[in-house]
Amino acid sequence: MSDVFWEAQEDEEPEPSELTYKRPWWVTIGAVVDLILLLVVVPVGILSLIPFVFLVYVFFAQLLVWISPVMLVLNIAIFWWSFRRKQAATTALAALGIAFVTLAFVVVGLWQSPVVILGIPLSQ
């Protein structure tokens, strides 16, 4: 068992990793917001199985719908930036941010509550 499972690599240029890229400030802020969103949505989603706690999830969904244009533009930009640089974690967080905003629209629509985007009510 003294052998290794892989061959020794030649002196090739290593592929750039996530650590060699300097992230722009807007990517860092967006990733932090998406991480906070993930840490809020998952527990509230699990607790929404309790009947009255679901109202908290509906309120949170209304807040997400309210800021949805900002979240969508930010997450699409982050997704584009991180996908081009092959940063899987940031790409996944941006995709989850887009999915959470979409899910918020579904929850608000199913609850039949008024859709308000950046303070402008949309007619139903």
PESULUR-V907460 format. One record per helix or strand of 3 or more residues. SS is the DSSP state (a for helix, b for strand). FROM is the first residue (numbers start at 1). LEN is the number of residues. Records with the same first field share a line. If there is no record, write none. Layout:
# PESULUR-V907460
SS->FROM-LEN ; FROM-LEN
This chain:
# PESULUR-V907460
a->18-3 ; 25-23 ; 51-16 ; 68-17 ; 88-24
